[in-house]
Amino acid sequence: MWIPTLTDTDQPRYLALVDAITRAIACGELQPGARLPPQRRLAWALGWNPSTTMQAYREAARRHLVAGEVGRGTYVLAGSQEATLFRLQHADEQASRTDLRTNVPAIDPLGEQDAQALSWLLDSRQAIRLQGYLSAADLLLARVQGAAWLKGRGLDVNVEQIMLCTGAQQGLFTVLLSLCQAGDTVLVEAFTAPGIKAACAQLRLPMQGVAMDGEGILAQDFERMIRATGARVAVLTPTLQNPTAAVMSSERKQAIARIARHYGVQVIEDDVYGALTASTPLYRYMPELGVLITSLSKTVAAGVRLGWIVASPSVLARIDPYAQSAHWGVSPLCLAIACQWISDGTAQARLQWQTGEVTRRWRLARKLLGPAMAPADAPSPHIWVTLAGGAEGCRAVGVEVVPADVFAVKSTPSHAVRISLTAAASAQVLKVALQRIACLQHP
C-alpha cells in the first residue's frame, strides 16, 4: 500500500496529502492506473480522521489526478502527469519558488495595445457583439485575416483551406476526433507535448513514439514505425518542438513529406511556435495530406483565443462537415480584436517584441547553462536541459521545471528537463533562477 511521506507545513492536512499525491505522480512513484489506498485505511495509517483523506481524494479528483469508482476504489488517471503541471500553488510556496514549468508567452509590462484594444471595442461600438453570435461575415473576415497572417509563415493559402478554432489545443482535439477512431495508433515524437498526450489519451488513441535527434523525428524511424504499426495519422511539431526545441531542416521536412505521401499518412502539424522563427512549415511540402494547426496564443497574446486549422478543402470537410463544431467556441470580441490587430500591424509588432524577448532570454540561458542545453541554433521560448539532479535538483534550489517523463511516450530513464524561459515574470527573475540551476552543474 502506498503511504505518503508528509512534511510539516502550515497548510491544511488534506492539501498536504494532495501535494504528496502530485509529487508521487510527477516522479513516477504512482503510475497511471495505480490504485490508491482506501480512504479509511490510509486515514488509519496516518492517524487521521477519515473525513480528511476523503477531502484530499476529492481535491485530487477535482485536479484530474485521480478518479474514484464505486466498488473498485480510487485510481491514478492516464493524464495525471500532465495535470501536475497546472496544480494550484499556495501564496507562500509561490513566493519562495520560481515556476518555469508552463509554456506561456512573455508578458510585456509596458505594452499599451491591450488597453487600446479594449478602448477600440468601445469607441467603435464593437462591444455590442456581446449580444450576438458570430455572423457569416465575421467568419469570412477571420479566415481572410488568417490567410494574411499565414503569409508570414511562407504559406500562400486561400479561405477555402482555412477553418477557425479557439486555439491550437481545441483545434488538435477537433482534428483527431474527426480523423481517428478509438484504438487507432497515432505516431508522435518520442518526447511530445503534454497537450498532445492528453488529447490522445482522452480520445483513446494509443501513441507510438518516433526516435528523434537534434532536428526532430528521424525519417528512417518514421518509416519503420509506419510499417510496424500501420498508423495513418501522425502529430508532429517540426518547429521549436515541445519539449526539445528542435527545428527540422527543409531537407528533413521534405524526407518526412515523401514518406508520409508514400504511405498515405496524414500529418497533423502543431505550429504554435513557428512564427517565432523563419522556418517554413512542413505543411508546405505536403498540402494534400497535411493539416496545420496554429494560433496567436504563443506569439501575440494568449488571451486572444483564436486559431486556424489549415488543410485541403476535402480534408476540412472531413474535420467539420457542417462547418460548426471547430469555431463554435470563438468569442466575437476576441475575433474582432485579432482581426483588427492583424490588419493594422499590431499583431506583427507584438510578434516582433515576443521574438526579441525570447531571443534575449534564450541567449541568457545559453550563457548560464551552456553545454547542459540541447544543441540548437534557433532561439526558443523553452529549452531541453540535461541535469545531474533532474527536476528534483531544480526543486531543491527553488526552481520548478518539468521532468522528461512527463513528455516521454514510453518510460525512459532521463535526467532531462524542460525549462520554460518565458514563464518568468522578467529576464531578471529568469537570470536568478538559471543561476541557481547552473550551480547544480558547477557547485
C-alpha positions as CSV (number, residue, x, y, z in Angstrom):
1,M,0.0,0.0,0.0
2,W,1.3,3.4,-1.0
3,I,1.9,5.5,2.2
4,P,2.9,9.2,1.5
5,T,5.8,10.9,3.2
6,L,4.3,14.1,4.6
7,T,6.2,17.1,5.8
8,D,5.1,19.6,8.4
9,T,3.6,22.7,6.8
10,D,1.1,25.4,7.7
11,Q,-1.4,24.3,5.1
12,P,-4.4,22.0,5.9
13,R,-3.6,18.3,6.1
14,Y,-5.8,17.4,3.2
15,L,-3.8,19.7,0.9
16,A,-0.5,18.3,2.1
17,L,-1.8,14.8,1.1
18,V,-2.9,16.2,-2.3
19,D,0.6,17.6,-2.8
20,A,2.1,14.3,-1.9
21,I,-0.1,12.5,-4.5
22,T,1.0,15.2,-7.0
23,R,4.7,14.6,-6.3
24,A,4.4,10.8,-6.4
25,I,2.7,11.0,-9.8
26,A,5.3,13.6,-11.2
27,C,8.2,11.4,-10.2
28,G,6.7,8.1,-11.3
29,E,6.1,6.6,-7.9
30,L,2.4,6.4,-8.7
31,Q,1.9,5.3,-12.3
32,P,-1.3,5.8,-14.3
33,G,-3.8,3.1,-13.3
34,A,-2.3,2.6,-9.9
35,R,-4.8,2.1,-7.1
36,L,-4.6,4.4,-4.1
37,P,-5.2,3.0,-0.6
38,P,-8.8,3.0,0.6
39,Q,-9.6,6.3,2.3
40,R,-10.3,4.8,5.7
41,R,-7.2,2.5,5.6
42,L,-5.0,5.4,4.7
43,A,-6.6,7.6,7.4
44,W,-5.8,4.8,9.9
45,A,-2.2,4.5,8.7
46,L,-1.7,8.3,9.1
47,G,-3.6,8.6,12.3
48,W,-6.2,10.9,10.7
49,N,-9.9,11.3,10.7
50,P,-11.3,9.5,7.5
51,S,-13.0,12.8,6.5
52,T,-9.6,14.3,6.0
53,T,-8.5,11.7,3.5
54,M,-11.9,11.9,1.8
55,Q,-11.5,15.6,1.3
56,A,-8.0,15.1,-0.1
57,Y,-9.2,12.4,-2.6
58,R,-12.0,14.8,-3.7
59,E,-9.5,17.6,-4.3
60,A,-7.2,15.3,-6.2
61,A,-10.1,14.2,-8.4
62,R,-11.0,17.9,-9.0
63,R,-7.5,18.5,-10.2
64,H,-7.8,15.5,-12.6
65,L,-5.1,13.5,-10.9
66,V,-7.3,10.5,-9.8
67,A,-10.8,9.1,-10.3
68,G,-12.9,7.0,-8.0
69,E,-15.2,4.2,-9.0
70,V,-17.8,2.8,-6.6
71,G,-16.8,-0.7,-5.6
72,R,-13.3,-0.5,-7.2
73,G,-11.5,2.2,-5.4
74,T,-9.5,5.3,-6.5
75,Y,-7.1,5.2,-9.4
76,V,-4.4,7.4,-10.9
77,L,-5.7,8.9,-14.2
78,A,-3.9,8.4,-17.5
79,G,-3.5,12.2,-17.9
80,S,-2.4,12.8,-14.3
81,Q,1.2,13.7,-15.1
82,E,0.0,16.4,-17.4
83,A,-2.4,17.7,-14.7
84,T,0.5,18.1,-12.3
85,L,1.9,20.9,-14.4
86,F,-1.1,23.0,-13.7
87,R,-1.7,22.3,-10.0
88,L,-2.6,25.2,-7.8
89,Q,0.1,26.6,-5.5
90,H,-0.2,28.5,-2.3
91,A,0.9,32.0,-2.0
92,D,3.8,31.2,0.4
93,E,5.0,28.5,-2.0
94,Q,4.9,30.8,-5.0
95,A,6.9,33.5,-3.2
96,S,9.8,31.1,-2.4
97,R,9.9,29.4,-5.8
98,T,10.3,30.4,-9.4
99,D,7.9,28.4,-11.6
100,L,9.4,27.7,-15.1
101,R,7.1,24.9,-15.9
102,T,4.2,26.2,-18.1
103,N,4.9,27.3,-21.7
104,V,3.3,30.8,-21.7
105,P,4.4,33.8,-23.8
106,A,6.5,36.5,-22.2
107,I,4.4,39.4,-20.8
108,D,5.3,43.0,-21.9
109,P,4.6,45.1,-18.8
110,L,4.9,48.3,-20.8
111,G,2.7,47.3,-23.7
112,E,-0.3,49.6,-24.3
113,Q,-2.0,47.6,-27.0
114,D,-4.2,45.7,-24.6
115,A,-5.9,48.8,-23.2
116,Q,-6.0,50.3,-26.7
117,A,-7.9,47.2,-27.9
118,L,-10.5,47.5,-25.2
119,S,-10.9,51.2,-25.9
120,W,-11.3,50.5,-29.6
121,L,-14.0,47.9,-28.8
122,L,-16.0,50.7,-27.0
123,D,-15.2,53.5,-29.4
124,S,-16.2,51.6,-32.5
125,R,-19.3,50.1,-30.8
126,Q,-17.8,46.6,-31.2
127,A,-18.9,45.8,-27.6
128,I,-22.4,45.2,-29.0
129,R,-21.0,41.9,-30.2
130,L,-21.6,40.6,-26.7
131,Q,-25.2,40.3,-27.6
132,G,-24.8,38.2,-30.7
133,Y,-23.3,35.1,-32.3
134,L,-20.6,35.1,-35.0
135,S,-22.0,36.1,-38.3
136,A,-21.0,34.6,-41.7
137,A,-19.2,37.9,-42.4
138,D,-17.2,37.5,-39.1
139,L,-16.2,34.0,-40.0
140,L,-15.1,35.0,-43.5
141,L,-13.1,38.1,-42.2
142,A,-11.3,35.9,-39.7
143,R,-10.4,33.4,-42.4
144,V,-9.2,36.2,-44.7
145,Q,-7.0,37.7,-41.9
146,G,-5.8,34.2,-41.1
147,A,-4.6,33.8,-44.7
148,A,-2.8,37.1,-44.4
149,W,-1.2,36.1,-41.1
150,L,0.0,32.8,-42.6
151,K,1.8,34.6,-45.3
152,G,4.3,35.4,-42.7
153,R,4.9,31.7,-42.3
154,G,5.6,31.4,-46.0
155,L,2.2,29.9,-46.9
156,D,0.0,31.1,-49.7
157,V,-3.4,29.7,-48.8
158,N,-7.0,30.8,-49.6
159,V,-10.0,31.0,-47.4
160,E,-11.3,27.6,-48.7
161,Q,-8.3,26.0,-47.0
162,I,-8.8,27.7,-43.6
163,M,-11.1,26.8,-40.7
164,L,-11.4,28.7,-37.4
165,C,-10.8,27.2,-33.9
166,T,-10.5,28.7,-30.4
167,G,-6.8,27.7,-30.1
168,A,-4.3,25.0,-31.1
169,Q,-5.3,22.6,-28.3
170,Q,-9.0,22.7,-29.2
171,G,-8.1,22.5,-32.9
172,L,-5.9,19.4,-32.3
173,F,-8.7,17.7,-30.4
174,T,-11.2,18.5,-33.1
175,V,-8.9,17.2,-35.9
176,L,-8.0,14.0,-34.0
177,L,-11.7,13.4,-33.1
178,S,-12.6,13.7,-36.8
179,L,-9.8,11.8,-38.5
180,C,-9.3,9.0,-36.0
181,Q,-11.4,6.3,-34.3
182,A,-10.8,5.0,-30.8
183,G,-8.0,2.4,-30.9
184,D,-6.2,4.0,-34.0
185,T,-2.4,4.3,-33.5
186,V,-1.1,7.9,-33.7
187,L,2.6,8.5,-34.3
188,V,4.2,11.3,-32.3
189,E,7.7,12.4,-31.3
190,A,9.4,10.2,-28.7
191,F,9.1,13.2,-26.3
192,T,5.9,15.1,-27.1
193,A,3.8,17.9,-25.6
194,P,1.5,17.1,-22.6
195,G,-1.4,18.6,-24.6
196,I,-0.9,16.1,-27.4
197,K,-0.6,13.2,-24.9
198,A,-3.7,14.4,-23.1
199,A,-5.8,14.7,-26.3
200,C,-4.8,11.2,-27.5
201,A,-5.5,9.7,-24.0
202,Q,-8.9,11.3,-23.9
203,L,-9.8,10.0,-27.3
204,R,-8.3,6.6,-26.6
205,L,-5.8,6.8,-29.3
206,P,-2.6,4.8,-28.5
207,M,0.6,6.7,-29.2
208,Q,3.8,5.3,-30.6
209,G,6.9,7.5,-30.3
210,V,9.3,8.0,-33.2
211,A,13.0,8.3,-32.4
212,M,14.5,11.9,-32.5
213,D,17.7,13.8,-33.0
214,G,18.5,17.5,-32.9
215,E,16.1,18.2,-35.8
216,G,13.1,16.2,-34.6
217,I,12.0,12.8,-35.8
218,L,14.3,10.6,-37.8
219,A,13.0,9.9,-41.3
220,Q,14.2,6.3,-41.2
221,D,12.4,5.5,-37.9
222,F,9.3,7.3,-39.1
223,E,9.1,4.9,-42.0
224,R,9.9,1.9,-39.8
225,M,7.1,2.9,-37.3
226,I,4.6,3.3,-40.1
227,R,5.3,-0.2,-41.3
228,A,5.4,-1.7,-37.8
229,T,2.2,-0.1,-36.5
230,G,0.1,0.6,-39.7
231,A,-0.5,4.1,-38.4
232,R,-2.2,6.5,-40.7
233,V,-2.0,9.7,-38.6
234,A,1.0,11.5,-37.1
235,V,1.1,14.5,-34.8
236,L,4.3,16.4,-35.1
237,T,5.8,19.8,-34.1
238,P,8.6,20.4,-36.6
239,T,9.4,23.9,-35.5
240,L,10.6,24.6,-31.9
241,Q,9.4,21.2,-30.9
242,N,8.0,20.9,-27.4
243,P,9.9,20.0,-25.3
244,T,13.2,19.7,-27.1
245,A,13.1,22.9,-29.1
246,A,14.3,21.0,-32.2
247,V,13.8,22.7,-35.6
248,M,13.6,20.5,-38.7
249,S,15.7,21.4,-41.7
250,S,14.0,21.8,-45.1
251,E,15.7,18.6,-46.2
252,R,14.3,16.6,-43.3
253,K,10.9,18.0,-43.9
254,Q,11.0,17.0,-47.5
255,A,12.0,13.5,-46.5
256,I,9.2,13.2,-43.9
257,A,6.7,14.5,-46.6
258,R,7.9,11.9,-49.1
259,I,7.4,9.1,-46.6
260,A,4.0,10.3,-45.5
261,R,2.9,10.7,-49.1
262,H,4.1,7.2,-50.0
263,Y,2.2,5.5,-47.1
264,G,-0.8,7.8,-47.1
265,V,-0.1,9.1,-43.6
266,Q,-2.0,12.3,-42.5
267,V,0.5,14.6,-40.7
268,I,-1.1,17.0,-38.2
269,E,1.4,19.8,-37.6
270,D,1.3,21.8,-34.4
271,D,2.8,25.2,-35.4
272,V,2.0,27.4,-32.4
273,Y,5.7,28.4,-32.0
274,G,6.6,28.6,-35.7
275,A,6.1,32.3,-36.2
276,L,9.0,32.9,-33.8
277,T,11.3,31.6,-36.5
278,A,11.9,31.9,-40.2
279,S,11.4,28.1,-40.7
280,T,8.7,27.1,-43.2
281,P,6.0,24.7,-42.0
282,L,6.2,21.1,-43.0
283,Y,2.7,21.6,-44.5
284,R,4.2,23.5,-47.4
285,Y,5.7,20.2,-48.6
286,M,2.5,18.1,-48.4
287,P,-0.6,20.3,-48.6
288,E,-2.7,17.5,-49.9
289,L,-2.2,15.3,-46.8
290,G,-1.1,17.8,-44.2
291,V,-3.1,19.6,-41.5
292,L,-1.6,22.7,-40.0
293,I,-2.8,24.0,-36.7
294,T,-1.7,27.4,-35.4
295,S,-2.9,30.3,-33.2
296,L,-1.9,33.6,-31.7
297,S,-1.5,32.2,-28.2
298,K,2.2,31.7,-28.0
299,T,3.3,34.6,-30.3
300,V,0.9,37.5,-29.9
301,A,-1.4,37.1,-26.9
302,A,-2.6,34.1,-25.0
303,G,-5.9,35.7,-24.1
304,V,-6.9,36.2,-27.8
305,R,-8.5,32.8,-28.2
306,L,-8.3,32.5,-32.0
307,G,-6.6,29.9,-34.1
308,W,-6.7,28.3,-37.6
309,I,-6.8,24.8,-39.0
310,V,-5.3,24.7,-42.5
311,A,-5.9,21.8,-44.9
312,S,-7.2,21.0,-48.3
313,P,-11.0,21.6,-48.7
314,S,-11.6,17.8,-48.8
315,V,-9.8,17.3,-45.5
316,L,-11.6,20.2,-43.9
317,A,-14.9,18.7,-45.0
318,R,-14.0,15.6,-43.0
319,I,-12.9,17.6,-40.0
320,D,-16.0,19.7,-39.7
321,P,-18.6,18.6,-42.3
322,Y,-21.2,21.0,-41.0
323,A,-18.9,24.0,-40.6
324,Q,-20.0,24.4,-37.0
325,S,-18.0,22.4,-34.4
326,A,-14.5,23.8,-34.9
327,H,-15.3,27.5,-34.4
328,W,-18.2,27.1,-32.0
329,G,-16.3,28.5,-29.0
330,V,-14.7,31.5,-30.7
331,S,-15.6,34.7,-28.9
332,P,-16.9,37.5,-31.2
333,L,-14.8,40.0,-29.1
334,C,-11.6,38.0,-29.4
335,L,-12.2,37.6,-33.1
336,A,-12.7,41.3,-33.6
337,I,-9.5,42.2,-31.7
338,A,-7.5,39.6,-33.6
339,C,-8.7,40.7,-37.0
340,Q,-8.1,44.4,-36.1
341,W,-4.6,43.6,-34.8
342,I,-3.6,41.7,-37.9
343,S,-5.0,44.3,-40.3
344,D,-3.4,47.3,-38.5
345,G,0.0,45.7,-37.9
346,T,-0.3,45.4,-34.1
347,A,-0.1,41.6,-34.2
348,Q,3.1,41.8,-36.2
349,A,4.6,44.3,-33.8
350,R,3.7,42.1,-30.8
351,L,5.2,39.1,-32.6
352,Q,8.4,41.1,-33.1
353,W,8.6,42.0,-29.4
354,Q,7.9,38.4,-28.4
355,T,10.7,37.2,-30.7
356,G,13.1,39.7,-29.4
357,E,12.3,38.8,-25.8
358,V,12.6,35.1,-26.5
359,T,16.0,35.7,-28.1
360,R,17.3,37.7,-25.1
361,R,16.2,35.0,-22.7
362,W,17.5,32.2,-24.8
363,R,20.9,33.8,-25.1
364,L,20.9,34.3,-21.3
365,A,20.2,30.6,-20.8
366,R,23.0,29.7,-23.3
367,K,25.4,31.8,-21.3
368,L,24.5,30.4,-17.9
369,L,23.7,26.7,-18.8
370,G,25.9,26.2,-21.8
371,P,26.7,22.5,-22.5
372,A,23.8,21.3,-20.5
373,M,21.4,22.6,-23.1
374,A,20.5,20.5,-26.2
375,P,22.3,21.8,-29.3
376,A,20.1,24.3,-31.1
377,D,20.6,27.4,-33.3
378,A,17.1,28.9,-33.2
379,P,16.1,30.9,-30.1
380,S,13.2,29.2,-28.3
381,P,10.8,30.0,-25.5
382,H,11.7,26.7,-23.9
383,I,14.9,24.7,-23.6
384,W,15.7,21.0,-23.1
385,V,18.4,20.6,-20.5
386,T,20.2,17.6,-19.1
387,L,21.0,18.0,-15.4
388,A,22.6,15.5,-12.9
389,G,19.9,16.2,-10.4
390,G,17.0,16.4,-12.8
391,A,13.8,18.2,-11.8
392,E,14.2,17.3,-8.2
393,G,17.6,19.0,-8.1
394,C,16.0,22.2,-9.5
395,R,13.2,22.0,-7.0
396,A,15.8,21.8,-4.2
397,V,17.2,25.1,-5.3
398,G,13.7,26.7,-5.6
399,V,13.0,26.4,-9.3
400,E,10.1,24.3,-10.7
401,V,10.8,22.7,-14.1
402,V,9.2,19.7,-15.9
403,P,10.9,16.3,-15.9
404,A,11.4,14.3,-19.0
405,D,8.9,11.5,-18.1
406,V,6.0,14.0,-18.5
407,F,6.8,14.2,-22.2
408,A,8.0,10.6,-22.8
409,V,5.7,8.3,-24.7
410,K,7.5,5.3,-23.2
411,S,9.0,5.2,-19.8
412,T,12.7,6.1,-20.4
413,P,15.2,7.0,-17.6
414,S,16.3,10.5,-18.3
415,H,17.7,13.5,-16.4
416,A,16.5,15.9,-19.0
417,V,14.1,18.7,-18.0
418,R,12.2,21.3,-19.9
419,I,12.6,24.9,-18.8
420,S,10.1,27.5,-20.0
421,L,12.2,30.7,-20.3
422,T,9.2,32.9,-20.9
423,A,7.3,31.7,-17.8
424,A,9.4,34.0,-15.7
425,A,7.9,37.4,-14.9
426,S,11.1,39.1,-16.2
427,A,14.5,38.4,-17.6
428,Q,16.0,39.3,-14.2
429,V,13.8,36.8,-12.4
430,L,14.8,34.2,-15.0
431,K,18.5,35.0,-14.5
432,V,18.3,34.4,-10.8
433,A,16.5,31.0,-11.4
434,L,19.0,29.9,-14.1
435,Q,22.0,30.8,-11.9
436,R,20.5,28.5,-9.2
437,I,20.2,25.7,-11.7
438,A,23.7,26.4,-13.0
439,C,25.0,25.8,-9.5
440,L,23.8,22.2,-9.8
441,Q,26.2,21.6,-12.6
442,H,29.1,23.6,-11.1
443,P,28.7,23.7,-7.3
